[in-house]
Amino acid sequence: MPDTDSPPLHFDEFTPVSPDEWRAHVRSDLGGRSPEAFLEWASGEGVTIPAYLDPDALRDALHTDPDATIPPLAEAEESPANDWTLCQPIHHSDPDTANQHARAAASGGAEALEVGGLLHESGETGGALRSDSFLAQILDGIDLSDTALHFGPGPHGPVLYSRLASLFADRSLNPDVVAGSVLYDPVAAVAAGAAPDRVFSLADDMVADAADMPRVRTVTVDAGVYHHAGASAVQELACALGALTERLARSTDRGHALPVLRNNLQVRVPVSTSYFVEMAKLRALRLLVPQVIDAFGRETGAPLDVGPADVSLYATTSRRTETLYDPYVNMLRATTEAMAAVLGGCDVLALRPYDAALRPPQDFGLRIARNTQLLLEHEAHLDRVADPAAGSYYVEALTDRLAQKAWAQFQRLEADGGILEALRTGTLQDQIASTRHDRREAIDTREHILVGTTHYPSLDERRRADRGASTPSSNGEASSSLGAPSIEAIRSALRNGTLPSELASALQAGPSDIPPLPQTRLAEEIESLRLRTEMHTEAHGSPPQVLLAPLGPPSARSARATFSRNFLGVAGFAIEEPLKFESVDEAAAAAVDHEADIVVLCSADDEYSDLASALSSALQAHTHEALLGIAGAPDDIDAGGHADFFIHQGSSLKETLTTLQTHLGIDVTSDP
């Protein structure tokens, strides 16, 4: 290499290789098979990406220009940095504790705070909560000229926002210096069960109220309600576009100018663990949102120049992917999600604490969430390049296909009357329910693994007693004191002593003829199995006992014992796992010693015909009653009718473990 201060940008010593030559080499390495037939992958979004892509992929993608010098989603020719805002969620129900968290966040590197969560009548520290000064309590000591504020998500966003003007007055702040947003989407509120007329009226009132706050965005499209109902990436995109269309149509009809709505717009989007799909989802949003705004501009006779970089994306890690058990794995999930969000080009990123599904926010979980972003910025340097995924054949092709499928689904949604009509008829709920069922089916069959929950469980872990009490909600009686929802009505109710939690509940109250979308985590059904075992253990003093009985050939018995341990451990059973037994009599004696409720025979298929009968007889000889299970598929095994159950790769976790719990006397109908 030449002796220069910097290496050359091109390596002339390497002979260029054409795509056809690469394809020939790949085919040769695969023994003559085409790479498409060997490695083609279809995602849950119905998007199929070939195994091998070449520069033609960039020419085929509608949003890319292979000859351009500027990345397709970048802002300017100077290639700006990928400069996202680090946001810390502050959702503790006690305002004093929330203030401690806010101060720690601001001093620990957070550039913005997401303030939300229903507030109780009194704080954990014993101090009474004043309904008209709670926001001042939470933000005491926070420099609002240097820290952006995002209120919400959901109905408590407008309640929190309503106190912002009084905070300005108390601190003599100029509204021009405060940045942030209200994470309140009227369509998302309707999808969660609110009455349409009330929520749209309130949303429009916020736009008018914030007219003198140029850096506070009040037009939010929130994809979270669809995401946490189990929607696919394509469904999320289509629903976000449908919600944007509904909001723009209603707000412009009520006299709001399209440029004002556009300047106040942001899209809140949760990011899941499907790394490349989620990265492409954010990039597709940047391509699709301008098309909707452009259509409205042409229709109103006031076209707007809106590009991908003009779309503000507020990303958050996903509640849907979180687990109660082995919650430290949530740190890894959140890191994957955060990287996808950053590389997808988010403007603001809020990470949920790793234990958010388990208990109220605590210092350690908040610090880890904050430091994860700091590591991505200062250690991984993901902030250095704008649109870092640009030019990747795979990501650009995936972005293009997600965008095209989402746009087609959005057009069908509009042709059928729009998103509210789809919610009113239940069509959208049914479509998302189908996707949710497929996701849970993949988890139930362990096609999709949740480490620590559906595979590799920690056998000694107990979580039922650790779960924090849910925040009490109002019964909705406060709706009468609110009247027609508006920011001034909320301020008046707070001055009269109505609690913030009651107002938030009133804003979400009906009447509505739209069935709300469920907000779930993927692991909930499987976790309920283990929580019921824990409840049974609390009542009886010990969990059901399982003895693994490895007999026969070493490789088969070891592999199947490991499988059985991971499978049955999902239900929280106590599992004794010896390396091997020399005989069925030794295994039967161990079952007596350990008072085993279940004995699982682990061996090779052709050994089971003799071992199953012998072990059953040995257990009877010891007068020990236990369920006898076999690790293996029943179609491949002749157990002579001695097995009570089989577990194998094709077994349903939920069905198999629920059946075992029923046999063991565990109440499977109870709410754990």
Secondary structure, DSSP 8 states (H G I E B T S, - for coil): ----SS--SS-TTS----HHHHHHHHHHHTTT--HHHHH-EE-TTS-EE-S---THHHHHSTT--TT-SS-TT-SSTT------EEEEEE--SSHHHHHHHHHHHHHTT-SEEEE-S---SB-TTS-B--TTTHHHHHTTT--TTTSEEEE-SSTHHHHHHTTHHHHHHHHT--GGG--EEE---HHHHHHTT--HHHHHHHHHHHHHHTTT-TTEE-EEEE-HHHHTTT--HHHHHHHHHHHHHHHHHHHHHTT--HHHHHHTEEEEEEE-S-HHHHHHHHHHHHHHHHHHHHHHHHHHT------GGG--EEEEE-STT--SSSTTHHHHHHHHHHHHHHHTT-SEEE---TTTTTSS--HHHHHHHHHHHHHHHHTS-TTSSSSTTTT-HHHHHHHHHHHHHHHHHHHHHHHTT-HHHHHHHTHHHHHHHHHHHHHHHHHHTTSS--BTTTBS--TT---TTTS--------STTHHHH-S--HHHHHHHHHTT--HHHHHHHHH-----S-------TTHHHHHHHHHHHHHHHHHSS--EEEEEE-SSHHHHHHHHHHHHHHHHTTT-EEE--S--SSHHHHHHHHHHTT-SEEEEE--GGGHHHHHHHHHHHHHHTT---EEEEES-GGG---TT--SEEE-TT--HHHHHHHHHHHTT--TTS--
